Amino acid sequence: MKRLLSCIIILSMAAVMLNFSIIPSSAKDDNILIAYDKEPEMTLTNDMVTIHATEPIDSASLILAGYVAGTLMNVNIRKVSTDSNLEIKETVSGFDDADMVKAYLWDGIDTLKPLCTSKEINVTQNTEQPKILIVYFSRVGNTDYPDDIDATTSASVVVNNGGNLTGTTETIAKMINTAVDGDIAEIQTISKYSTDFDEVVDRNHSEISESTIPEIQPLNLDMSKYDTVFIGYPIWATTIPQAVRAFMREYDLSGKTVIPFCTHDGYGSGNSYTQIKNECSDSTVLDGLTLPAADIVGKDLTSVNNRVKDWLTGLGIDVGGKEMDGTPIKITIGSRTLEGYLNNTPEAEQFKAMLPITVSMVGYGGREYYGGISGTINDSTEGKLNFENGDITYCPTNNTVAIFYAQTSRPNLTMRVISMGMVTSDLSVFDELGGNEDITFSLAE
């Protein structure tokens, strides 16, 4: 109620007070006559003002006037009272550039009593850009498949040469993530789906007809970090899987930009985009991307990746991908050449001195390729037990270099790794590789 009252007062009075002649338009014009024998102490840190009063203040109107180089820039008005500690804490706005803030008590008519001047200002601009989230649903991750699964009959599953399962929707999600450098998360249901596609169809039809929303695993997402959310899924029964609906109902997407994308086996997007808009009525829903599974399964993904980037560009989204900060390198795998960089850490400098180097690498867990090197790297950087997609790392425990390309259900590592750089090209190429690959690292020409 207190915050609501403050907002009402600000909206109704701010325009008046900005031109209110009794508020000094210049800091120098105000000959302070402190209302108290001793001036209260006021500090302003980012969007929080704190006043330590020397006498009780009982339900008074507090006016905060912010100045830049002595000129009035903004006014905030609050109805305040001191607590038992004679302290006032209020959230304020519009003082990002202020170098002085003055506080006044106002009688609501035409009398101001100067109260205090800020003793300390520690206002910093919030330069962190809102992040992008890519969330997707796929049969992979929601089905316990046997090792000999034949994925060619499914629109939702791809098997690469290494035998690792990847959903078609997951493949597109990873392309988007590489292009926009966002966070990625998979929607997983508590109850797994059958390996029999007909049974999956029957269950999905039943969930739709009975309006059943399956329970999903918690994603532990702080949605306040994101202003744009991509939502991906395979088309089931010409619409979205109910698990996707569960996500949209469990996580607050109001005020965000929601962008759907889907893969299908000949049905197009069906009515899924309409359903997304219905579920996200308080969001801005942009045009989605619809891709046939036949364009993904067993195909060269370069053209698909270009279509994804063209779509993102058409939406006005920067597809620069991960920003390079170091020495450019190229990573050669057979006929494929990827781009990346090595950073400026001591370990990366030692590895750079070894280039060009070909490492016999083994695929592991659908998340990484790793292999031993003949030379040694003296480690002085504190390592980590997790990874980012695209990480090029060194593990001092077993003297191996690795490329991590996909977060999985096992994101935590058992051995410490040290980041040396990053692959900046599309990481979905690793889903197409065999179990063993010779990977050459060399300086970019």
BELURGI-V289099 format. One record per run of one state. SS is the DSSP state (H for helix, E for strand, L for the rest). FROM is the first residue (numbers start at 0). LEN is the number of residues. Records with the same first field share a line. If there is no record, write none. Layout:
SS->FROM-LEN  FROM-LEN
This chain:
L->0-1  18-7  29-11  45-2  52-7  68-2  80-6  91-8  106-5  122-8  137-2  140-2  143-7  153-3  159-5  180-2  187-1  189-3  193-3  209-6  216-6  234-1  236-2  239-2  250-6  264-7  279-4  295-6  314-12  333-2  342-3  353-3  364-3  372-11  384-6  395-4  404-12  423-3  432-3  443-2
H->1-17  26-3  150-3  167-13  196-13  222-3  241-9  271-8  292-3  301-13  345-8  426-6
E->25-1  40-5  47-5  59-9  70-10  86-5  99-7  111-11  130-7  139-1  142-1  156-3  164-3  182-5  188-1  192-1  215-1  225-9  235-1  238-1  256-8  283-9  326-7  335-7  356-8  367-5  383-1  390-5  399-5  416-7  435-8
